[in-house]
Structures are given as structure tokens and as C-alpha cells.
Amino acid sequence: MKNMLKDTLVLFVITLFAGLMLGIVYQVTKEPIAAQEEKARQEAFAEVFEAAENFETVEGITQEKTDAVLTEAGISGVTVDEVVGAYDSAGGLLGYCITVTTHEGYGGDIKLTIGINLEGSVNGISILEISETPGLGMKAESVLKPQFAGKNAVQFEYTKSGAAAENQIDAISGATITTRAVTNAVNGGLKVFQTCLLGGGGNE
């Protein structure tokens, strides 16, 4: 009985110490991590809207609203994380940066920011988080990303036989799942723009 009590006490002390250490590490790293995430966020906005001088969160675009828009459009596995307006130095609205996460990547979630101007053209996309297969899905940065820039389409589709239209994206060879996930994510951002923001909508 004494040995059992002793072992229990030792385990309790070890667990308590480990918990305290984890708490200390969390407190120490919390602010640097938050700062790094904010830096990445601002860099993504600047990448997809080089002409913008200021970015402001669009009010009134709730998770409930965007989920309803995507569900109605039949776009599944995509979550809209944030919508911000992109403004020039004079305060004029240039378009929007829409950050979305697709939960259908081969290696897990893929998070990206899409820049869409007021005419509905995609300025570009910036991939924030991706953990696809090296040499295959990880080619999204070099193969998929450039294909969206400057294109105006209601909805994109991917093809394995060579893009022949404005709305077509060449799939990554051997990484159809990644291609589909990224294309679906961009389509989700476009649908939110077309439904909630086209014409300068939203309560900014």
C-alpha cells in the first residue's frame, strides 16, 4: 500500500511539473507565434494585392453567412476564414482578400488567400499552409498558383489534358487530389465574392 501511494505521488508530481512546464512554454512562445502569424497574414495580402496600401476587415461577413453561401453553391470542404478589403493610398477600394481553408488536401488542410479585384478577376493566390506530398502536391506553389493570376472566371475547373479555356487549370501530374482541393478553395472564395461582395457590398 505504501509503495502504491508513493508511486501515485511521484506520478502526480511529474504530471504537475510537466503541466507547469508546458504552461510556461506556451506563455513564452504565444506572442512570437502570434506575431509570426500576423506577419504571414499581411505578407499574403500584399502578395495578392501589390497596389494596395491598406487592408481592413469587412464587417458583416460571418461564418454562418459564408457557410450558407458555399452550401447553396454545392462547394464542400471549404471554410472562409477572413475577408478584408484592399484599399489604395487614397482610400479607394481595389478589391478583396479572401482567406479560405480547404479540408480536402491529400496531406491535410490547405490554407490560402485569394486576391479578387472589383471586376472579379483573380489577382493571385498566396498559399499560407500546405503539407502535401513532396514532389507531387507540394508543387501547388509552382504549378497551380501562377495559373490563377489574372484570370476572370465565374468558376474554375481543372483538366488533365491541357487548359484550353480561361476557367481551366492544368492539374499537377500525379496530384489530382491537391489540384481539386486548391481549385475548390479558390472557387469558394470566388463564390463568396460574387454573392456577398460584388459591387462593393459588405459593411466595411
N, C-alpha and C positions, 0 to 999 in steps of 0.2 A: 504493500500500500504506500509506504514511504517513497519507494522508488518511482511509483506511478505519479505521485504528487510532485516529486522532484522533476521528472521528465516533463510533466504538464507545465510546470512553472518555467522551465527552461524554454520550452516551445513558445510559451506566452511572451517571454522576454524577447526572444528572437523575432517573433512576429511583430511585436510592438516596435522594436528597433528598426526593422525593415520598413514598417509603415511610416515611421518618423523620417527615415532617410528619403523615402520616395516623396514625401510631402515637401521636404527641403529642396530636393532636386527639381520638383515641379515649380516651386516658387522662384527658384533661381533662373530656370530656363523659360518660364512663362512669357516674360516681357521680350526677351530676344527672339523667341519664336513668333510672337505676335508682330513684332517689328519686321521680321523677315517676310512674313505672310503679307503684310501691308505693302512692303516694297515690291513683292512679286505682283501683287494686285495692280499697283499703279503702273508698273512696267508693262503689264499686259494691256492696260487701257491705252497707254502711249503707243504701243506697238500697232494696235489695230486702228488707232486714230491719231496719226502723226501730226495732223494740222490742229488738233485740239490743244487748248491751253488749260482747260479746267474740266473737271468731271464731278457731277453731282448726282446723288442717288435720286431716282424717280420715285416719288411717293405714290401710294395707292396701288402699286403693282404687287399684290400679295401672293403668297404661296398658294392660297386657295384659288385665286383667280387664274394663275398660270397653270395650275394642275388641271383646272376645268377646261381651259383652252386646249391643252395638249391631249386630254382625254377625248374631247369632242373631235379633234383632228385625227385621232387614231394613232398618236405618237406615244409609244410606251417606253418605259425605262429611262426617261429623261426628267431631270429636275432643274427648274430655273432657280439659281442661287441669288442672283443680283441683277438689277437693271439700273444703269446710270446714263445720264445724258452727257454728251460730249459737246463742249462749247468752245468757240474761238475766243480770241483776246478781247473782242468787243462784246462778248456775252451772247453771241448768236448761236443757236442750236445747230450743230452739224449732223447729229445723228445719235446713235445709242450704242453702248457697250453692254452686251448681254452675256452674263456668265452662266453656263449650264454644266451639269454633270450627267453623263450617261452611265448607267449602271450595267451596261451590256458589253463592256470591253472583255476581251479574252482573258486578260490578267487582272481584271477588277475595274474600278471606276476610272473614267477619263473625264477630267475637268478642263474646260476651255472657255475662253472669252471670244465672242464674235463681235466685230465692229460692223454696224449696218448704217449706211447713210440715209438721208431722208427720202431718197428715191428708191430705197430698198435694195441697193447693191451692197454686196459684202466687201467691205474694205479689206478685211483679212481676219484670220483667227490666230489666237495665241494659246498654245497648249500649256496649261498650268500643272496638271498632274496626269501622269500616264505610267503604267507599269506592264506594258505588253511584252511579247516575246522579242528578245534582242535579235536583230537581223530580219525580223518579219514585221510584227505590229509596231515596233518602235520606229519603223520607217515613216510613221504618220507625220512626223515633223518635217521630213524632207520630201515625201511623196504626196501626201494628201493636202497638207497646209497650203502650199503655193497654188493649188488648183482652184481654191475657193476665191482667192483675191480678185477683186474687180468684177466679179460675176453678178448678174442680176437674174434671179430665178425665183419663182413662187415656191418651188420645192426642188431639192436636188435628188438625183438618183445616181447610183454607182453602176459601172459597167466593167466587164472583164474583157471587152473586145475593142477598147479604144473610145475615148469620149468624142462624140460627133455632134453634140449639141451643147448649148450654153449651160444647161442644167445637169450635164453629165460629168461624173468624176471617175477617173481611172482608178480601179481598185488596186490595192497593194497586192502584188503577186504572193500567194500563199497566206494572206492575212485578210480574208473576206470578213471575218467577224469584227476585226478592228475597223475596217473600212465602213462596214454597215453602222457600227456604233458611232463613229465620228460624223458620218453623213446624217444619221438620225438626230444627233445632238445639234448640228447646225440647222437642220430643218425645224427642230423645236424652237430654237432662238428666232428663226425667221417667222414662224407662226405666231409667236408672242408679239413680235414687231408688227406684223400685219393686222393682228386682232386688237392689240391694246395701244399701239404707239403710232401707227401710220397716220401721217398728217399732223404730227406733233402732239399726239394725245398723251395722256398721263398727267398727273397733278404734280408738277415739279416745283 
